[in-house]
Structure formats: structure tokens, C-alpha cells
Amino acid sequence: MLLTLDTIYKDKRWISFREQLIDERKNKENGLVYCEHCGKPIINKYDLIAHHKVELTEDNVNDFDITFNKDLIILVHFKCHNEIHHRYGYEGKKKVFIVWGAPCSGKTTWVNNVASPTDLIIDLDNIRQMISNAPRYTENKRLNSVVFSLRDYLYDIVKTRNGKWTNAYIITTEPFKMARERLERKLGASSIFIDTSQEECLQRLYSQSDKGSQWVKHIDEWFESYEQ
């Protein structure tokens, strides 16, 4: 089966190759993978990118001497990968990432850490805060129709790749696989799962004074229903 830039990273051959590459480059003493750009350990699996030194194109993606050449691939942080592309002027096409996970899993923190000033971030919490005088994370169902209309308008901008933004990050707690896959198809996006345990989510909640006790219920319900 021929590869394309849209299918390569979901192809079983690439997934198996990537896992083998990660295993080979783990530090023998502590089992960590170190970023080959900044030299720091890559703690979370979702933060690890296999970067091709030779930029992949539709013309060369099926050249396995490039695509599956270990000597032409470095393992780097997601943020470092963005820095590499900006530094060497790899424009390419706009990329869209659906960043999903439980409430209080650290989705927004991660996106704010990796996104550049020219990236587009779509987050319901940001939209609610923007159009209301209520404190952040306040649930106001009377504004939901406006909030979702604004979100859908931004989705249309992402879908058509309208504007001069670089990458787009969609932050969501959507627990259901089919719903995430529909959004992936609609927006031409790939998903990044912020894999945080229920215990850690609760610890993060207790450290955030701006979220009420009802968020314990949100976290519990999410872990009861989510599909990876």
C-alpha cells in the first residue's frame, strides 16, 4: 500500500518502526529517551516526535531509504520539533492537532508550552472567558449556544485552512472515540492524548483554587466513560 503524507503516521509499518527506534535509543541506565535537539529527557510519550532530517513530501514519502532510514531520523520533543521547522523554514501545510484527555489532565498547559504565537488555539474555556464577565471555568448554560456557535465558526476556519496561522490545536475532553475520529476527518487532524492518571488529575484539581468541587464529578465521570 502506497503511503501519503496524510496516512504515513497511522500506517502500521511506521508505528512499528517508530516503536523499535524508540526502544533502541532509550538510555540503558534509566530507560529514558533524550531529545536529540535540546538534550533533555522526553518524559511523556505524547511529547515525542520522530523528525525526518530530509523533509517528507508526496514525492519521497514512498522512498523507504528516506522514510524508514534510522540515520535520517532524530527523536525530539514536540516543542523542539516546532523550533526545528521554524528555524529551517519548513513551511509545509497547516497542521491540526486534537489535544484530548481528562479534565485537569494538563491539556491547556501542554498546548501553551508547545504552541507558537502564530498558532491557532481553540478551547471552549477560552471562548467562555472571552465572551463573559464570569470567572474562568464557571459553567453558564445560558451562553452555551453562543459558545458552541463561535467554536463551530473557528472549526470552519480550520477546515478550510483559512488565514495565515501556522498550526491549530483543538483542546477537548471528548471521551468517545467515534466522536474524536469524526472531528479528525472533518478537520484533517491528528490526535494527541494527554495520558494523565485519574489520581494525578485530582491532585491537579486540588491545587487549582479557581475550579469548584463539581470538577471531582467531571473527572470521575470522564474516567468511567472514555475510550482510548
FENNORJO-V427180 format. One line per field, one symbol per residue. psi: psi as a letter, one per 30 degrees, with the letter a starting at -180 (. if undefined). burial: # if it has 16 or more other ideal C-beta (glycine too) atoms within 10 Angstrom, else .. A space follows every 10 residues. Layout:
psi=???
burial=???
//
This chain:
psi=kkllfffeff keeeeeeeee eeeegkkfef glkkkgeffl kjekefgkkj kkejkklfff fgjffeehjf fgkkklleee eeeeeeeggj ealkkkkjjl alkgfgeeee efefklfglk kjkeeeeeee glgllkgkkj fffeeeeeee eeeeeeeeef hklgldlkkj klgjfkeeee eeeeeefhll kjjjjkleee eeeeeffjfg klfffeeeee eeffflk.
burial=..#....#.. ...#..##.. #...#..... ..###.#... .#...##### ##...#.... #....##... ..######## ##.##..... ...#.##### ########.# #..##...## ####..##.. .......... ..#...#..# #..##..#.. .....##### #####....# ..##..#.#. ####.#.... ##.##..... #...##.##. .#...#..
//
